[in-house]
């Protein structure tokens, strides 16, 4: 499950940015970009669980 979290957080960042374009309220840019950066940082953290393609033999 953890190896799928990288892609999940990247897609969540895209969704947040897309929704952010549709809404209009004060401080929108700071909130949307902050959430996107948090998602991208989480995605970067979970890259350590991706398979490397090396066999353990």
Buried (B, 14 or more C-beta within 10 A) or exposed (E): EEEEBBEBBBEBBEEBBEEBEEEEEEEEEEBBEEBBEBBBEBBEEBEEEEEEEEEEE
